Every structure is written in C-alpha cells, then in structure tokens.
Amino acid sequence: MNIDLNCDMGESYGNFKMGNDEAVFPYITSCNIACGFHGGDPIHIEKTIQLAIHHGVKMGAHPSYPDLGGFGRRKMVIPLKELTSIVKYQVAALKGLVESYGEKLHYVKPHGALYNSMADNREEAASVMEGIREIDPFLIVMGLAGSEMEQIAQEKEIPFVAEAFADRQYLSNGRLMPRSRKGSVIHDPEKAAEQVLHIAREGKVKDDQGNRIQLNAQTICIHGDNPGAVNILQAIHQKLAQAQVQIRSFVI
C-alpha cells in the first residue's frame, strides 16, 4: 500500500514570500511548481526546480488563471481558446526550464479557482486538458478525485492521477468546502494525518456532515501556504509509517 504526497511550491515572487519550501521538500514526493500567473517568478521558479532535483522530488507544472493579485483563487470567465493558450504558455515555460537542467516535467496540476472550476465545467476542463496534450501527450494531468476532469481523461485517454487533500474539508458531493466557509482549511496535524490515512487505506474521507464518502486517490496534497504544512507533513509520515503505508511518487 502506498501514496504520493504533493505540495504547491515556488509561489514566492519579488519581495513576497509564500510557504516554506526548503522545510517542506524533505517530506514530499511530488511538487507542483507555480508558473508565474498566480505566484512565482523566474528566479524563484528556478530555485524550486533546483531544490526538487536535490531532494529527488518529481516535478509538475502548476498553471492558473492570470490572477497574481488574487493568488489565482478568484474565478475568471475567459474564452476557452484564450484560456487554453494561457495554460499552454505556462506549462511550456516550466517544461523548458526543467529540461534546461536535463530533467523531466512529469505532470500538470491546475491551481486554485481554475482547478475547482475544471472539476465541474466539462468544456473548460476538456479545453485545458487538450491544450496540455498539445504541449506533451505524455504529461499526466492531476485533478480532483471523482471530478469531471477524471471522467474526461478516461474518455480522451489522457493520463490522469486522482488527487485528494490532507488539509481541506470535504462536502458531501466530494468537492472541497469553499475557503470562505469556516473550517474549510484543516490546521490540526493529527486531524490531517488521520484524514490521509483513511484515504490511503480505505479510499474514504469524512465530509462536513460527519459521513464517510468514497474518495479514491493516488496522491495527497498539502498546501505549501498552510502555516502548519511542515507539522502536518511530519504527522502524516508518522501516521502512515505506523500503518505500514509507503510514501512514494505516482511517477514510475
């Protein structure tokens, strides 16, 4: 039994510091690197690539809506062709930087509001995923477990890895509780670790009503901008080790 742990990284830009990347890297197996449209700038992105190589962590692109001021967490209505170009631009840029180090970009995980919109908007999801395939047909798409993204990937034979979250509360329909609601972000390391264990071993998660719902995922995300990210990751490692669940990348 095994599970991948991923984290959103490289989101600092200019004088703005986001997350604690250097402290987080030893605990993860995959990293989603910002592409500059919600966070990240060339120097921070390149530093993140170097850290990932140093720690042997698999790399993915983390594109978003063009929303630096809102950290990519505001829904934007953008014509599909334009949105496809926006995502292709970001993925291509990160892919080029990664390959300049002789390494490989393995996957793409949309960020924030784009990720959540793609979970239910079939047209938007299909358009973005086709754009990713145009950049590289071997890139894996990472998306919300049980979402429209997963269904479209199956239909179009796009490689896909289903994701769940350690530090987010779920609704009864399997979607993430909006950040505007109290309790949507989990800060307690023990609670987050317990949630990860149930997902890894049982394929189930507790929703906001206290019911256990089905959630089959191959990777678990911990948000790098969560102040307790390192403590949560340490608790997850301890909990999974006790349960004999291995932590390793989904990339073979």
N, C-alpha and C positions, 0 to 999 in steps of 0.2 A: 504494500500500500504506500503510495507516495503522492505528494502535492507540490506544486510550484508556488513560490512566493514572489510577487512582483511589487514594484513601487514606482510611483511617478517621480522622476528625477530631473535635474538640470533646469529647474524652473526659476532660478535666480536670474536677475538681469540688471545691468547697470549697478546702482548702489542698493538695489532691493534684494535682500536675501530671503529665499524661500526654502524651508525644510532644513534638514541636517544631513546632507547626502553622505559625507565621509563617515559619519557614525552609523548610517543605515546600511551601507553597502555590504558589510560582512555578514549580514543576516538574510540577504535576498538571493534569488537565483535568476531573476529576470528584471530588467529595468526599462521603464517607458520614458524615453528622453524627449523633453519638450523641444518643439521645433521653431520657437520664436514668436508664435502668434498669440499665445496666452501667457507665456513665460519663456525664459531662456533667451540668451543672446549668443553670438558666435563663440566668444571666449568661454562662457560657462558651459555651453553645449560640448565644446571640445574637451574641456576639463572633465566633464561627466563621462565622455567616451573613454578617456584615459583611465579613470577610476574603474569603469566597468571592465576594461581589459585587465587591469591589475588584479581585480578580485575574481576574474573568471566568470563574470555575470553576463548572460545573454542580453542582447540589445534589441529594443523595438522603438519605432517612431511613435510620438505622442502628439499628433496634429489636432488642431482645434479650429473653432470659428476665429476670425480675426478680431479678437477681443482682449487685447493686452490690459486695458483699463479695468475690465471686469473679471480678469483671470479665467476667461473662457467659460464662465459659469452663467452667462446670460444667453437665452435662446435668441437666435438670429434667423430671420427669414431671408434666405439668399437663393437666387435662381439656381437650379440644380447644376447646370453646366458650369456656372461660376464656382459653386461650392466644390465640384469635382476638381477644377483647376487649382483651387486654393489648397485642397488636401494633397493633390499630386505634387505641387510646388514644395510643400513642407516635407513630404516623405522623400522626394528626390534629393533635397538638400541634405537631410540627415543621412541618407544612404551614401551620398558622395563623401561626406565627412568620415563616416565609419569605414568605408572602403579605402580611404586615404591612409588608414592605419593597417591595411591588409586584413581587416576583419570583415565580418558579415552582419548585415542587418537581417534579423530573422522574422520580425512581425511588426504589425501596426495596431496600436490601440488608440482610437479616438478619445479625445479628452472632454470632460465636463458636460456642458449643455449639448454638445454635438453627440457625445456618447449616449446620453439619455434620450435625445430625440431619435437617434438611429434605432434605439431599442423598440420603438413602436411605429415609426414612419418608414414604411416599406420603400417608397420612392427615394427618399433621402438615403436610406441605408444601401439600396441597390446601386445608386449613382456613385456614392463614395467608394463602395467596395469594388465596383468595376474600375474606377479610377486607380485604386491601389493595384489591381491586377495588371493594368496597363503599364505601371512602373516596373513591376516584377511579379510574374504569375506565381512565384514560389513563396511570396510573402504570406505569412499566416496572419489572419485577422483575429484580434482578440476583442470579444464583446460580451455583453451581459448574458449569463446563462438563461436559457429559456426565452430569449427575445426574438424579435423579427430578424435581427442580424444572423442569429444561429440558423433560422429557417431558410433565409435567402442563401446563406453559404452552402447549405445542403443542396438546395435547388440548382445553384450555379457551379457546384463542385469547387468552391473556393475553400482552401484550407482554413480551419477555424478552431480556436480554443476558447472554451466557455469559462467565464470569469465570475467569481463571487468576491465579496468584500468582508474583511475582518472587522473594519471599524465603521460600518454603516448599518443602520437599522433597515429591515425589510418590511414592505407592505404585504398584505395577504395575496396579492396578484403576482408576487415575485419581483416587483420593481423596488427600487430604492426609495426610501422615505425622503421627500424633498428636504433640502437643507434648511428651509425656512421653518420647519417644524422642530419643536424642542425634542431632544433625544435622538435626532437623526444621525448624529455622529457619536460613535462609541469611544469613550476616553479610558474606560477601565480596562487595563491589560488582561485581567483574569477573564472578564466577560468576553473580550475579543478573542482570546485564546480558546475559550470554550466554544465559541461560535465556529471558529476554524476547525476544531476537532470534529464537531458534528457534521460539518460539510464534507470533510475529508473521509470520514469513516462511514457516514450514513447517507450522504447526499441530501441532507435536510438542514433547514435553518428555521429558527423561531421568528415569526412575524411580530408586528406591533400589537397583535391581539393575544400573543402568547401561544399561538398554534404553530405546530411544526409543518412546514411546507416543503415540497420536493425542490431540490436545487442541485443539479448535477454539474460540477465544475472541475476543471483540471488545474486552475490557477486561482490564487487568492491575492487580492490587492490590499496593501496597507498604504494609505495616503501619506506622502512624504511631508505634507504641510500640517499633518496632525502633530501637535506638540509632543504627544506621548508615543510617537512612532517607534522609537528605539525600545522603550519599555514594553510596548505591545509585541514587538518582534521577539524580544527576549522571552516573554511569557509564552508566545506561540512555540518557539523552539523547545522550551522545557516541556510544555504540554504534549507536543507531538512526539518527542523523544520517549516520554513515559508510556505513550500509547503505541510505540514502535511504528510510527508513521514517518517515512523518509521524506526529506525536503530536497527536491531536485527539479531542474528545469524541465518544462514540457518539450523543449527542443532536443531532439535526439542527435 
